[in-house]
Amino acid sequence: MEKAELKELPSPYEFLELKDGESVRLVVARFEEGLVTIHPRRKDAPPVRTVKVLRLWLRPGFKVYGPPYWDVNAQTLVAQLKPLLPRLIEEAREFIITAHGNPPKKRYSIRLA
């Protein structure tokens, strides 16, 4: 799916933000790709930016507050997740995402639980 074909995702937005060494356990029920307009906090960033997001809708019990989804905008994590998601969803497989490092060099690992 090309960026031009993607539509703006409805709010509220629930960005998955993990600190170095922090992990989250998930079971995804479905996912969708879309665009989100953000207002970066960094002083050197443009005031408004549109980013591609992968919204992960979770199975009950995997997020105890807020909407039942996480919005993933780290493109390295999106690239890792997309090929795995069909099978993870089909098997209702639990997995763990762990953050390694700090921006802009932050990377993620995915491990099956």
C-alpha positions as CSV (number, residue, x, y, z in Angstrom):
1,M,0.0,0.0,0.0
2,E,1.6,3.3,-1.1
3,K,1.5,6.4,1.2
4,A,-0.7,8.2,-1.3
5,E,-3.4,5.5,-0.9
6,L,-3.4,5.7,2.9
7,K,-6.1,7.7,4.8
8,E,-5.8,9.6,8.0
9,L,-6.5,7.4,11.0
10,P,-9.2,8.6,13.4
11,S,-8.0,9.9,16.8
12,P,-7.3,9.4,19.6
13,Y,-3.8,8.4,18.9
14,E,-2.0,6.0,21.1
15,F,1.7,6.0,20.1
16,L,3.7,3.1,21.4
17,E,6.6,4.8,23.1
18,L,9.1,2.5,24.8
19,K,12.3,3.6,26.6
20,D,15.6,1.8,26.2
21,G,15.2,-1.7,27.6
22,E,11.4,-1.4,28.1
23,S,9.2,-4.2,26.7
24,V,5.5,-4.7,26.0
25,R,3.5,-8.0,25.6
26,L,0.9,-8.0,22.9
27,V,-1.6,-10.2,21.1
28,V,-2.9,-8.5,18.0
29,A,-6.5,-9.1,16.7
30,R,-6.1,-7.0,13.5
31,F,-4.1,-4.1,12.1
32,E,-4.5,-1.2,9.8
33,E,-2.2,1.3,8.1
34,G,-2.8,5.0,7.9
35,L,-1.6,8.5,8.3
36,V,-1.4,10.7,11.3
37,T,-0.6,14.4,11.4
38,I,1.7,15.2,14.4
39,H,3.1,18.3,15.9
40,P,6.7,17.4,16.9
41,R,8.1,18.7,20.2
42,R,11.7,19.0,19.0
43,K,12.7,22.6,18.3
44,D,14.5,21.7,15.1
45,A,11.5,19.7,13.7
46,P,8.9,21.1,11.3
47,P,5.8,22.4,13.2
48,V,3.5,19.8,11.5
49,R,4.3,16.5,9.9
50,T,2.3,13.6,8.5
51,V,3.6,10.2,9.4
52,K,2.8,6.6,8.3
53,V,1.4,4.6,11.2
54,L,0.6,0.9,11.8
55,R,-2.4,0.6,14.2
56,L,-2.3,-2.6,16.2
57,W,-5.8,-3.5,17.5
58,L,-5.2,-5.8,20.6
59,R,-7.1,-8.7,22.0
60,P,-8.9,-8.0,25.3
61,G,-6.7,-7.8,28.3
62,F,-3.5,-6.6,26.6
63,K,-4.1,-2.9,27.2
64,V,-5.9,-2.0,30.4
65,Y,-6.5,1.7,29.7
66,G,-7.3,3.9,26.7
67,P,-8.3,2.7,23.3
68,P,-7.6,-1.0,22.6
69,Y,-4.8,-0.3,20.2
70,W,-1.3,0.9,19.8
71,D,-0.1,3.2,17.0
72,V,3.4,2.3,15.8
73,N,5.2,5.0,13.9
74,A,8.8,3.7,14.2
75,Q,9.4,2.6,10.6
76,T,12.0,0.1,11.5
77,L,9.5,-1.6,13.8
78,V,6.8,-1.4,11.2
79,A,9.0,-3.1,8.7
80,Q,9.7,-5.9,11.2
81,L,6.1,-6.4,12.2
82,K,4.2,-6.3,8.9
83,P,5.4,-9.6,7.5
84,L,4.8,-11.3,10.9
85,L,1.3,-10.0,11.7
86,P,-0.8,-12.2,9.5
87,R,0.5,-15.4,11.2
88,L,0.5,-13.8,14.7
89,I,-3.1,-12.8,14.2
90,E,-4.2,-16.1,12.8
91,E,-2.6,-18.0,15.6
92,A,-3.5,-15.4,18.3
93,R,0.2,-15.6,19.2
94,E,1.6,-13.5,22.1
95,F,4.8,-11.6,21.4
96,I,7.1,-9.1,23.1
97,I,8.5,-5.9,21.6
98,T,11.6,-4.5,23.3
99,A,13.3,-1.2,22.7
100,H,17.1,-0.9,22.4
101,G,18.8,2.4,22.5
102,N,17.6,6.0,22.2
103,P,16.4,8.1,19.2
104,P,17.4,8.5,16.5
105,K,19.3,5.1,16.7
106,K,16.6,3.3,18.7
107,R,15.8,-0.2,17.3
108,Y,13.4,-2.9,18.4
109,S,13.4,-6.7,18.9
110,I,10.4,-8.9,18.6
111,R,10.3,-12.2,20.5
112,L,7.5,-14.8,20.5
113,A,6.3,-15.5,24.0
